[in-house]
Each structure stands twice: as C-alpha cells, then as structure tokens.
C-alpha cells in the first residue's frame, strides 16, 4: 500500500509542477503581447488608417506565431 501512496504523491507533485510551468508560460506570453499592444496604444498615429495598419501587423504576427506552434505540435 505504501507504494501506491508514494506513486500518488509523486503524480500530484508532477501535476503541481506542470500546472505552475503552464501558468508561468501563459503569464510570459500575455506580458509579451500586452507590451506589443501598449506600444501601439502609445503611438501617436496620424489617422485611423495607420492605427489599423499597426493592428493588422500585430494580428498577422499572432497568426504566424500560432501557425508555428501548431506545426511544432505535430
């Protein structure tokens, strides 16, 4: 019985570590994209068209990153 308890404790410990790593990764990703958005918000665009262009560039960067990550999953 002690063996099962040890294995369960080990599984719980690894699960905690994995969840923490995932949270840290998500925080890092959100910080990166927030910084990008903050830079766009701080810009003094000449008009709505230049702001839309910057937002479109950001969206394309996000699409490219998602495609890259999806390829790595295969």
N, C-alpha and C positions, 0 to 999 in steps of 0.2 A: 504494500500500500504506500509506503514511503516513496517508492519510485514514481508512482502516479502523481503524488503531491508535488514532488520535485519537478516533474515534467510540466505540470500545470503552472507552477510558479515560473518556470523558465519561459513558457509560452506567453504568460502575462507580461513578463519583463520585456520580451522582444516586441510584443504588441505596443507597450507603452513607448518604447524607443522608436518604433516605426511611426506611431502617431505623432510623436514630438518632431521627428525629422520631416514628416509631411507638413506639419504646421509651420515649421521654420522655413521650409521651401516655399510655401504659399505666401508667407509674410515677405520673403525676399522678392518674389515675383510681383506682388502688389506694390511694394516700395518702388521697384523699377518703373512700372507703368504709371504710378502716381507722379513720380518725378518727371516723366515724359509729358503727362498732362499738365503739370504745374508749369513747365517751360512754355507750353502752348498758351496757357492762361496768362502768363506774364508778358507775352508778346504784345506789341502794340501794332496789330495788323492795320494795313491801310484801308481795308474794307472786308466785307464778309467773304469775298471770294478767296482772299489769301488765308483767312482763318479756315475756311472749308478745305482748302488745299492742304494745310497742315494736318487737319483732322483726317483727311483721306490718306496722307502719308503714314500717319500713326496706325490707322486701321490696316493698311497694307503690311506694315511691319508686324502687326499682331497676327495677321493671316499667315505670313511667311513663317513666323515662329511656330504657330500651331501645326502647319504642314510638316515642318522639320521634326517636331516632337512626335507627331503621328507616324512618320517614317521610322523613327527610332523604336517605336513600339512593335513594329512588325518583325 
